């Protein structure tokens, strides 16, 4: 059986919206992120293991709200008290997590096939996100993450680069198509490139 992404027949490539008289390099790009591992880790309150003692892909678990630990393969989001989301293109990340986070002290859940991930890249991305999300993006910076909504759809936002602004938007797979249309509609005013 072949796994299909949530946006398999929805995401279109090309130029859309108000693209006339604009350099293609100036347009916001919209893409679907596929083939990544998304793992939720919850640290039990009665655990005897200190989270600060665990290294995952040479990264510590962030212990402050909105913070992300990252390297070129793996990102660890603070998702709430004693709760993290690990996003990685390391195919062995789940087995690595299970070796370091035993089931007596942690709940580990693979969310990889239950999420849609849309990446927005460009110099105007914060303005696009402001059209549907109540977060104060003026204070949002590189390696920040947050849970919020976009036009009523629950999302997780991760800022992965600041030059150009690059955000990944995570949502439940079942809301993927609605989220995609909401985001691309928000992009139409300035035009966008689907890649």
C-alpha positions in Angstrom: 0.0 0.0 0.0 1.3 3.5 -0.9 0.9 6.3 1.6 -0.6 9.4 0.1 -0.2 12.9 1.5 -3.3 14.8 2.6 -2.8 17.3 -0.1 -1.9 14.8 -2.8 -4.6 16.0 -5.3 -5.1 19.5 -3.8 -1.7 21.2 -3.9 -1.0 22.9 -7.3 2.3 24.2 -8.6 2.6 27.4 -10.6 1.9 31.1 -10.1 -1.3 32.3 -8.6 -3.0 35.5 -7.5 -1.6 39.0 -8.1 1.7 38.0 -9.7 1.8 40.5 -12.6 4.9 42.7 -12.8 6.5 40.9 -9.9 9.8 39.1 -9.8 9.2 35.4 -9.2 11.9 35.5 -6.5 9.8 38.1 -4.6 6.7 35.8 -4.4 5.8 33.8 -1.3 6.2 30.1 -2.0 3.7 27.6 -0.7 4.7 23.9 -0.5 3.6 20.7 1.2 6.2 19.1 3.5 6.2 15.3 3.1 8.3 12.4 4.3 9.0 13.7 7.8 8.6 12.0 11.1 6.4 13.8 13.7 6.5 12.3 17.2 4.8 13.6 20.4 6.6 12.9 23.7 4.9 13.4 27.0 6.9 13.2 30.2 4.9 11.6 33.0 4.5 13.7 36.2 5.6 10.8 38.4 8.7 10.1 36.3 12.1 9.8 38.0 14.0 10.8 34.8 15.0 14.4 34.4 14.2 15.7 30.9 17.4 17.8 31.0 19.4 14.5 31.1 18.2 13.4 27.7 19.8 14.3 24.4 18.0 13.5 21.2 20.0 13.9 17.9 22.4 16.1 20.0 19.5 18.3 21.1 18.1 19.1 24.5 14.4 19.3 25.1 13.4 23.0 25.3 11.8 23.8 28.7 10.5 27.3 28.0 7.2 28.1 26.2 7.4 28.7 22.4 11.0 27.5 22.1 12.5 25.1 19.6 15.8 23.2 19.7 17.0 22.4 16.3 19.8 21.1 14.0 19.8 20.4 10.3 17.8 17.1 10.7 15.6 17.5 13.8 13.5 20.1 15.5 12.0 19.7 19.0 9.1 22.0 19.9 7.9 22.9 23.4 4.2 21.9 23.0 3.1 22.4 26.6 4.4 21.6 30.1 6.2 18.2 29.9 5.0 17.8 26.3 7.1 18.1 23.1 6.7 17.5 19.4 9.8 16.1 17.5 9.9 16.7 13.7 12.7 15.0 11.8 13.7 13.7 8.5 15.8 11.1 10.3 14.0 7.9 9.5 15.4 6.3 12.7 14.2 9.0 15.0 11.3 7.0 16.5 13.6 4.1 17.5 16.1 6.6 18.9 13.3 8.2 21.0 12.1 4.8 22.3 15.6 3.9 23.4 15.9 7.2 25.4 12.3 7.6 26.5 11.1 4.4 28.1 7.4 3.7 28.5 7.6 3.9 32.3 8.5 7.6 32.2 7.2 8.8 28.8 4.3 8.4 26.4 5.6 8.4 22.8 3.1 8.7 19.9 3.9 8.7 16.2 1.8 11.5 14.6 3.5 11.4 11.2 0.5 10.3 9.1 -2.1 12.3 11.1 -0.7 15.7 10.2 -0.6 18.0 7.2 2.4 20.3 7.0 2.4 23.4 4.8 5.6 25.5 4.4 5.4 29.2 3.6 8.6 31.0 2.5 9.1 34.7 1.6 9.5 38.2 2.9 5.7 38.7 3.5 4.8 35.5 5.3 4.1 37.1 8.7 1.6 39.5 7.0 -0.1 36.5 5.3 -0.4 34.6 8.6 -1.8 37.7 10.3 -4.9 37.4 8.0 -6.1 34.3 9.8 -4.2 33.9 13.0 -4.4 36.0 16.2 -0.7 35.6 17.2 1.5 38.7 17.5 3.9 37.9 14.7 5.9 41.1 15.4 7.4 39.3 18.3 7.7 35.9 16.7 11.3 35.0 15.8 13.5 32.2 14.5 13.1 28.9 16.5 9.8 30.0 18.0 6.7 27.8 17.9 3.1 28.2 19.0 -0.3 26.5 19.0 -3.0 28.7 17.6 -5.8 28.8 15.0 -5.9 29.9 11.4 -9.5 30.7 10.3 -10.8 28.5 13.0 -8.5 25.5 12.3 -6.2 24.4 15.1 -2.6 24.7 14.0 1.0 24.6 15.3 3.3 27.2 13.8 7.1 26.8 13.6 9.4 29.5 12.4 12.4 27.7 10.8 14.2 30.6 9.1 14.1 34.4 9.2 15.9 35.2 5.9 13.6 34.8 4.1 10.8 34.2 6.6 10.0 30.5 6.6 7.2 29.0 8.6 5.8 25.5 8.8 2.1 25.2 9.6 0.9 21.8 11.1 -2.7 20.8 11.3 -4.7 17.6 11.6 -4.7 15.7 8.3 -8.5 15.9 8.1 -8.3 19.7 8.1 -5.5 19.8 5.6 -7.5 20.7 2.5 -9.4 23.5 4.4 -6.2 24.9 5.8 -4.5 24.8 2.4 -7.3 26.7 0.8 -7.4 29.3 3.7 -3.7 29.9 3.4 -3.5 30.1 -0.4 -6.5 32.5 -0.3 -4.6 34.7 2.1 -1.6 34.6 -0.3 -3.6 35.7 -3.4 -3.5 39.5 -2.7 0.3 39.6 -3.2 0.5 36.5 -5.4 2.3 33.2 -4.6 4.2 30.4 -6.2 3.2 26.8 -5.5 6.2 24.5 -5.6 
